Amino acid sequence: MLQATAIKLPTADAVAVYAAAVIDHFDRPRNAGRLQPAPDVIEGSAGRRTDGVEFHFTARVAGDVIDAVRVRTFGCPHSVAAASWLSERLVGMTRAQLQQWQWREAAQALEVPTEKRGRLLVLEDAVRALARSWG
């Protein structure tokens, strides 16, 4: 369904427009893919390709924490980077922490410009959907 596509950003232009963390996560997305359905795997999605952004998370739960995450993303470099960045941080989170996670954390860490922050609201929706599918 949604796979990160490797697109090389022009280096000179990318430096002027994208933070180093965005370039890093876009060029080398972490945890891309999907975990196979299983009793201990939960899923959460938000967005639509027709609207320019879509996130799909799968996570394996062990006890009361997430122990593995995979993500498939369709969207701009900021969206791909934010999903990659967040996929690393979701490991170890509880359901309550998922329910409380806010998009501003990714915006600050990745220096996402104001005009791109709407995509992060969709990312937050995907995290909420992941929390709802847990139990």
N, CA and C atoms as a LAMMPS dump frame, in Angstrom:
ITEM: TIMESTEP
0
ITEM: NUMBER OF ATOMS
405
ITEM: BOX BOUNDS ff ff ff
-5.0000000000000000e+02 5.0000000000000000e+02
-5.0000000000000000e+02 5.0000000000000000e+02
-5.0000000000000000e+02 5.0000000000000000e+02
ITEM: ATOMS id mol type element x y z
1 1 1 N 0.838 -1.183 0
2 1 2 C 0 0 0
3 1 3 C 0.878 1.238 0
4 2 1 N 1.358 1.688 1.133
5 2 2 C 2.165 2.894 1.198
6 2 3 C 3.601 2.535 1.482
7 3 1 N 4.487 2.847 0.609
8 3 2 C 5.897 2.58 0.801
9 3 3 C 6.65 3.886 0.609
10 4 1 N 7.663 4.101 1.402
11 4 2 C 8.518 5.263 1.222
12 4 3 C 9.252 5.102 -0.099
13 5 1 N 9.238 6.13 -0.913
14 5 2 C 9.924 6.106 -2.186
15 5 3 C 11.182 6.934 -2.058
16 6 1 N 12.283 6.37 -2.471
17 6 2 C 13.554 7.08 -2.384
18 6 3 C 13.639 8.112 -3.494
19 7 1 N 13.634 9.358 -3.127
20 7 2 C 13.802 10.464 -4.057
21 7 3 C 14.952 11.286 -3.51
22 8 1 N 15.927 11.537 -4.31
23 8 2 C 17.062 12.336 -3.865
24 8 3 C 16.707 13.81 -3.943
25 9 1 N 16.866 14.492 -2.846
26 9 2 C 16.646 15.935 -2.813
27 9 3 C 17.893 16.631 -3.348
28 10 1 N 17.733 17.668 -4.146
29 10 2 C 18.91 18.418 -4.586
30 10 3 C 19.601 19.018 -3.371
31 11 1 N 20.855 18.721 -3.193
32 11 2 C 21.574 19.085 -1.975
33 11 3 C 21.553 20.578 -1.684
34 12 1 N 21.883 21.416 -2.639
35 12 2 C 21.928 22.862 -2.398
36 12 3 C 20.551 23.4 -2.034
37 13 1 N 19.516 22.978 -2.756
38 13 2 C 18.16 23.427 -2.469
39 13 3 C 17.661 22.856 -1.151
40 14 1 N 17.989 21.603 -0.89
41 14 2 C 17.506 20.941 0.315
42 14 3 C 18.032 21.627 1.569
43 15 1 N 19.275 22.03 1.542
44 15 2 C 19.865 22.692 2.705
45 15 3 C 19.128 23.988 3.003
46 16 1 N 18.704 24.69 1.962
47 16 2 C 18.021 25.964 2.137
48 16 3 C 16.586 25.787 2.635
49 17 1 N 15.945 24.646 2.325
50 17 2 C 14.53 24.462 2.61
51 17 3 C 14.259 23.49 3.749
52 18 1 N 15.101 22.476 3.908
53 18 2 C 14.844 21.415 4.867
54 18 3 C 15.914 21.365 5.958
55 19 1 N 15.448 21.115 7.186
56 19 2 C 16.373 20.922 8.308
57 19 3 C 17.164 19.634 8.083
58 20 1 N 18.333 19.553 8.677
59 20 2 C 19.192 18.377 8.522
60 20 3 C 18.471 17.095 8.926
61 21 1 N 17.674 17.143 9.984
62 21 2 C 16.951 15.95 10.431
63 21 3 C 15.928 15.498 9.396
64 22 1 N 15.308 16.437 8.702
65 22 2 C 14.346 16.094 7.649
66 22 3 C 15.075 15.387 6.51
67 23 1 N 16.183 15.935 6.091
68 23 2 C 16.957 15.32 5.004
69 23 3 C 17.395 13.916 5.41
70 24 1 N 17.884 13.764 6.63
71 24 2 C 18.347 12.463 7.116
72 24 3 C 17.217 11.438 7.096
73 25 1 N 16.065 11.769 7.666
74 25 2 C 14.949 10.82 7.736
75 25 3 C 14.305 10.591 6.379
76 26 1 N 14.331 11.584 5.501
77 26 2 C 13.774 11.395 4.17
78 26 3 C 14.671 10.493 3.325
79 27 1 N 15.981 10.736 3.395
80 27 2 C 16.924 9.92 2.62
81 27 3 C 17.04 8.495 3.158
82 28 1 N 16.874 8.327 4.477
83 28 2 C 17.008 7.013 5.11
84 28 3 C 15.856 6.799 6.096
85 29 1 N 14.64 6.594 5.563
86 29 2 C 13.494 6.433 6.468
87 29 3 C 13.657 5.214 7.372
88 30 1 N 13.349 5.396 8.62
89 30 2 C 13.431 4.333 9.616
90 30 3 C 12.111 3.572 9.665
91 31 1 N 12.214 2.286 9.921
92 31 2 C 11.047 1.442 10.195
93 31 3 C 9.992 1.452 9.095
94 32 1 N 10.409 1.595 7.854
95 32 2 C 9.461 1.588 6.736
96 32 3 C 8.93 0.18 6.529
97 33 1 N 7.659 0.091 6.223
98 33 2 C 7.049 -1.191 5.927
99 33 3 C 5.835 -1.453 6.783
100 34 1 N 5.546 -2.742 6.946
101 34 2 C 4.336 -3.137 7.662
102 34 3 C 4.603 -4.431 8.418
103 35 1 N 4.152 -4.503 9.646
104 35 2 C 4.204 -5.746 10.402
105 35 3 C 3.039 -6.629 9.949
106 36 1 N 3.276 -7.924 9.876
107 36 2 C 2.226 -8.857 9.477
108 36 3 C 1.147 -8.902 10.557
109 37 1 N -0.111 -9.03 10.133
110 37 2 C -1.196 -9.122 11.116
111 37 3 C -0.966 -10.274 12.097
112 38 1 N -1.229 -10.012 13.355
113 38 2 C -1.084 -10.995 14.427
114 38 3 C -1.877 -10.487 15.625
115 39 1 N -2.162 -11.355 16.59
116 39 2 C -2.927 -10.918 17.761
117 39 3 C -2.265 -9.777 18.531
118 40 1 N -0.945 -9.685 18.486
119 40 2 C -0.254 -8.636 19.238
120 40 3 C 0.115 -7.422 18.371
121 41 1 N -0.423 -7.355 17.155
122 41 2 C -0.132 -6.236 16.255
123 41 3 C -1.359 -5.342 16.141
124 42 1 N -1.138 -4.045 16.333
125 42 2 C -2.202 -3.045 16.212
126 42 3 C -1.907 -2.162 15.013
127 43 1 N -2.937 -1.482 14.502
128 43 2 C -2.789 -0.627 13.322
129 43 3 C -3.512 0.694 13.532
130 44 1 N -2.961 1.742 12.919
131 44 2 C -3.608 3.045 12.941
132 44 3 C -3.25 3.816 11.689
133 45 1 N -4.266 4.399 11.048
134 45 2 C -4.061 5.15 9.812
135 45 3 C -4.812 6.469 9.864
136 46 1 N -4.331 7.41 9.051
137 46 2 C -5.035 8.684 8.891
138 46 3 C -4.577 9.311 7.585
139 47 1 N -5.443 10.154 7.049
140 47 2 C -5.137 10.871 5.823
141 47 3 C -5.575 10.108 4.591
142 48 1 N -5.43 10.79 3.45
143 48 2 C -5.764 10.189 2.159
144 48 3 C -4.779 10.702 1.124
145 49 1 N -4.39 9.833 0.231
146 49 2 C -3.476 10.24 -0.836
147 49 3 C -4.037 11.412 -1.627
148 50 1 N -5.337 11.394 -1.863
149 50 2 C -5.948 12.471 -2.645
150 50 3 C -5.821 13.827 -1.953
151 51 1 N -5.597 13.805 -0.646
152 51 2 C -5.388 15.042 0.111
153 51 3 C -3.909 15.363 0.292
154 52 1 N -3.04 14.493 -0.238
155 52 2 C -1.613 14.777 -0.222
156 52 3 C -0.809 14.186 0.913
157 53 1 N -1.464 13.499 1.853
158 53 2 C -0.717 12.879 2.954
159 53 3 C -1.507 11.694 3.507
160 54 1 N -0.772 10.611 3.769
161 54 2 C -1.378 9.421 4.356
162 54 3 C -0.323 8.713 5.196
163 55 1 N -0.727 8.312 6.398
164 55 2 C 0.146 7.592 7.319
165 55 3 C -0.528 6.283 7.719
166 56 1 N 0.26 5.222 7.762
167 56 2 C -0.259 3.938 8.226
168 56 3 C 0.8 3.306 9.129
169 57 1 N 0.466 3.174 10.411
170 57 2 C 1.367 2.566 11.39
171 57 3 C 0.879 1.165 11.738
172 58 1 N 1.819 0.249 11.901
173 58 2 C 1.562 -1.031 12.546
174 58 3 C 2.561 -1.137 13.695
175 59 1 N 2.102 -1.704 14.798
176 59 2 C 2.972 -1.804 15.974
177 59 3 C 2.708 -3.118 16.688
178 60 1 N 3.764 -3.712 17.202
179 60 2 C 3.647 -4.926 18.005
180 60 3 C 3.669 -4.52 19.472
181 61 1 N 2.724 -5.042 20.224
182 61 2 C 2.594 -4.742 21.644
183 61 3 C 3.126 -5.919 22.449
184 62 1 N 3.959 -5.615 23.432
185 62 2 C 4.467 -6.62 24.364
186 62 3 C 4.16 -6.117 25.77
187 63 1 N 3.241 -6.786 26.43
188 63 2 C 2.831 -6.312 27.757
189 63 3 C 2.058 -5.019 27.61
190 64 1 N 2.561 -3.975 28.254
191 64 2 C 1.857 -2.693 28.177
192 64 3 C 2.63 -1.641 27.38
193 65 1 N 3.588 -2.082 26.541
194 65 2 C 4.354 -1.14 25.717
195 65 3 C 4.484 -1.649 24.283
196 66 1 N 4.761 -0.718 23.401
197 66 2 C 5.051 -1.052 22.005
198 66 3 C 6.501 -1.501 21.928
199 67 1 N 6.735 -2.625 21.246
200 67 2 C 8.123 -3.075 21.123
201 67 3 C 8.637 -3.076 19.682
202 68 1 N 7.779 -2.82 18.705
203 68 2 C 8.225 -2.695 17.315
204 68 3 C 7.211 -1.862 16.545
205 69 1 N 7.689 -1.083 15.601
206 69 2 C 6.825 -0.21 14.801
207 69 3 C 7.269 -0.259 13.351
208 70 1 N 6.295 -0.221 12.444
209 70 2 C 6.564 -0.031 11.024
210 70 3 C 5.583 1.031 10.54
211 71 1 N 6.018 1.788 9.536
212 71 2 C 5.172 2.859 9.023
213 71 3 C 5.27 2.924 7.507
214 72 1 N 4.138 3.206 6.892
215 72 2 C 4.081 3.473 5.453
216 72 3 C 3.495 4.863 5.296
217 73 1 N 4.148 5.656 4.477
218 73 2 C 3.796 7.069 4.361
219 73 3 C 3.714 7.487 2.908
220 74 1 N 2.738 8.32 2.615
221 74 2 C 2.661 9.004 1.331
222 74 3 C 2.579 10.484 1.654
223 75 1 N 3.48 11.263 1.094
224 75 2 C 3.429 12.702 1.328
225 75 3 C 4.736 13.382 0.996
226 76 1 N 4.824 14.618 1.392
227 76 2 C 5.988 15.458 1.125
228 76 3 C 7.173 15.016 1.993
229 77 1 N 8.367 15.542 1.727
230 77 2 C 9.526 15.174 2.548
231 77 3 C 9.314 15.386 4.049
232 78 1 N 8.621 16.464 4.429
233 78 2 C 8.365 16.677 5.859
234 78 3 C 7.499 15.552 6.435
235 79 1 N 6.524 15.075 5.671
236 79 2 C 5.649 13.997 6.137
237 79 3 C 6.418 12.7 6.296
238 80 1 N 7.217 12.347 5.297
239 80 2 C 8.015 11.12 5.355
240 80 3 C 8.974 11.189 6.539
241 81 1 N 9.636 12.322 6.702
242 81 2 C 10.593 12.49 7.799
243 81 3 C 9.907 12.415 9.157
244 82 1 N 8.745 13.046 9.289
245 82 2 C 8.036 13.042 10.572
246 82 3 C 7.597 11.629 10.946
247 83 1 N 7.108 10.861 9.99
248 83 2 C 6.684 9.487 10.272
249 83 3 C 7.884 8.628 10.668
250 84 1 N 8.989 8.795 9.957
251 84 2 C 10.211 8.055 10.28
252 84 3 C 10.697 8.41 11.678
253 85 1 N 10.782 9.707 11.954
254 85 2 C 11.238 10.206 13.251
255 85 3 C 10.356 9.656 14.375
256 86 1 N 9.041 9.728 14.169
257 86 2 C 8.112 9.276 15.197
258 86 3 C 8.176 7.762 15.389
259 87 1 N 8.397 7.025 14.315
260 87 2 C 8.439 5.567 14.44
261 87 3 C 9.52 5.116 15.419
262 88 1 N 10.594 5.86 15.503
263 88 2 C 11.65 5.539 16.468
264 88 3 C 11.219 5.84 17.898
265 89 1 N 10.407 6.839 18.081
266 89 2 C 9.998 7.263 19.418
267 89 3 C 8.816 6.473 19.969
268 90 1 N 8.046 5.839 19.101
269 90 2 C 6.886 5.082 19.568
270 90 3 C 7.283 3.813 20.317
271 91 1 N 8.439 3.258 20.003
272 91 2 C 8.896 2.046 20.69
273 91 3 C 9.086 2.373 22.176
274 92 1 N 8.445 1.579 23.021
275 92 2 C 8.504 1.801 24.463
276 92 3 C 7.333 2.59 25.009
277 93 1 N 6.501 3.153 24.134
278 93 2 C 5.353 3.932 24.614
279 93 3 C 4.214 3.03 25.065
280 94 1 N 3.437 3.536 26.017
281 94 2 C 2.22 2.878 26.479
282 94 3 C 1.029 3.439 25.699
283 95 1 N -0.115 2.809 25.879
284 95 2 C -1.332 3.306 25.223
285 95 3 C -1.634 4.742 25.685
286 96 1 N -1.484 4.993 26.95
287 96 2 C -1.743 6.34 27.474
288 96 3 C -0.812 7.374 26.836
289 97 1 N 0.436 7.007 26.636
290 97 2 C 1.374 7.933 26.001
291 97 3 C 1.002 8.19 24.543
292 98 1 N 0.525 7.168 23.842
293 98 2 C 0.046 7.372 22.47
294 98 3 C -1.109 8.367 22.451
295 99 1 N -2.022 8.208 23.4
296 99 2 C -3.193 9.076 23.461
297 99 3 C -2.816 10.531 23.743
298 100 1 N -1.684 10.748 24.382
299 100 2 C -1.27 12.098 24.75
300 100 3 C -0.266 12.721 23.777
301 101 1 N 0.295 11.931 22.852
302 101 2 C 1.311 12.467 21.944
303 101 3 C 0.727 13.59 21.088
304 102 1 N 1.509 14.663 20.919
305 102 2 C 1.05 15.812 20.133
306 102 3 C 2.024 16.128 19.006
307 103 1 N 1.478 16.593 17.921
308 103 2 C 2.233 16.891 16.705
309 103 3 C 3.334 17.915 16.923
310 104 1 N 3.192 18.771 17.913
311 104 2 C 4.186 19.842 18.137
312 104 3 C 5.59 19.303 18.418
313 105 1 N 5.654 18.109 19.004
314 105 2 C 6.945 17.491 19.29
315 105 3 C 7.721 17.25 17.987
316 106 1 N 7.056 16.715 16.985
317 106 2 C 7.694 16.485 15.685
318 106 3 C 7.998 17.81 14.983
319 107 1 N 7.086 18.753 15.085
320 107 2 C 7.301 20.058 14.446
321 107 3 C 8.56 20.722 14.977
322 108 1 N 8.749 20.659 16.272
323 108 2 C 9.925 21.28 16.882
324 108 3 C 11.201 20.524 16.524
325 109 1 N 11.168 19.201 16.641
326 109 2 C 12.371 18.401 16.396
327 109 3 C 12.841 18.496 14.944
328 110 1 N 11.886 18.603 14.015
329 110 2 C 12.222 18.609 12.591
330 110 3 C 12.177 20 11.968
331 111 1 N 11.898 21.01 12.787
332 111 2 C 11.83 22.396 12.313
333 111 3 C 10.878 22.524 11.12
334 112 1 N 9.686 21.976 11.286
335 112 2 C 8.691 21.998 10.217
336 112 3 C 8.099 23.393 10.111
337 113 1 N 8.1 23.979 8.897
338 113 2 C 7.549 25.321 8.741
339 113 3 C 6.034 25.344 8.962
340 114 1 N 5.542 26.472 9.348
341 114 2 C 4.123 26.638 9.676
342 114 3 C 3.212 26.117 8.575
343 115 1 N 3.525 26.399 7.327
344 115 2 C 2.647 26 6.222
345 115 3 C 2.594 24.484 6.009
346 116 1 N 3.467 23.725 6.628
347 116 2 C 3.481 22.266 6.499
348 116 3 C 2.928 21.57 7.738
349 117 1 N 2.569 22.303 8.766
350 117 2 C 2.173 21.69 10.036
351 117 3 C 0.831 20.979 9.997
352 118 1 N -0.009 21.302 9.04
353 118 2 C -1.287 20.6 8.907
354 118 3 C -1.091 19.115 8.691
355 119 1 N -0.015 18.754 8.015
356 119 2 C 0.295 17.348 7.787
357 119 3 C 0.594 16.639 9.111
358 120 1 N 1.151 17.379 10.052
359 120 2 C 1.466 16.784 11.352
360 120 3 C 0.206 16.54 12.175
361 121 1 N -0.843 17.297 11.929
362 121 2 C -2.128 17.022 12.578
363 121 3 C -2.66 15.669 12.113
364 122 1 N -2.444 15.359 10.842
365 122 2 C -2.842 14.052 10.313
366 122 3 C -1.998 12.957 10.957
367 123 1 N -0.719 13.23 11.16
368 123 2 C 0.155 12.281 11.852
369 123 3 C -0.368 12.02 13.262
370 124 1 N -0.764 13.063 13.96
371 124 2 C -1.332 12.9 15.301
372 124 3 C -2.601 12.049 15.246
373 125 1 N -3.429 12.262 14.225
374 125 2 C -4.635 11.441 14.058
375 125 3 C -4.279 9.964 13.886
376 126 1 N -3.213 9.675 13.141
377 126 2 C -2.783 8.282 12.94
378 126 3 C -2.325 7.665 14.262
379 127 1 N -1.649 8.449 15.09
380 127 2 C -1.216 7.957 16.402
381 127 3 C -2.432 7.69 17.281
382 128 1 N -3.428 8.564 17.24
383 128 2 C -4.662 8.351 18.02
384 128 3 C -5.378 7.082 17.548
385 129 1 N -5.389 6.859 16.218
386 129 2 C -6.018 5.649 15.674
387 129 3 C -5.269 4.4 16.146
388 130 1 N -3.959 4.49 16.223
389 130 2 C -3.152 3.381 16.729
390 130 3 C -3.514 3.09 18.186
391 131 1 N -3.676 4.136 18.99
392 131 2 C -4.053 3.965 20.393
393 131 3 C -5.45 3.342 20.523
394 132 1 N -6.381 3.773 19.668
395 132 2 C -7.747 3.23 19.723
396 132 3 C -7.781 1.742 19.374
397 133 1 N -6.875 1.299 18.505
398 133 2 C -6.893 -0.111 18.09
399 133 3 C -6.248 -1.026 19.148
400 134 1 N -5.679 -0.418 20.167
401 134 2 C -4.983 -1.158 21.231
402 134 3 C -5.964 -1.496 22.341
403 135 1 N -6.474 -2.699 22.323
404 135 2 C -7.348 -3.167 23.392
405 135 3 C -8.723 -2.745 23.22
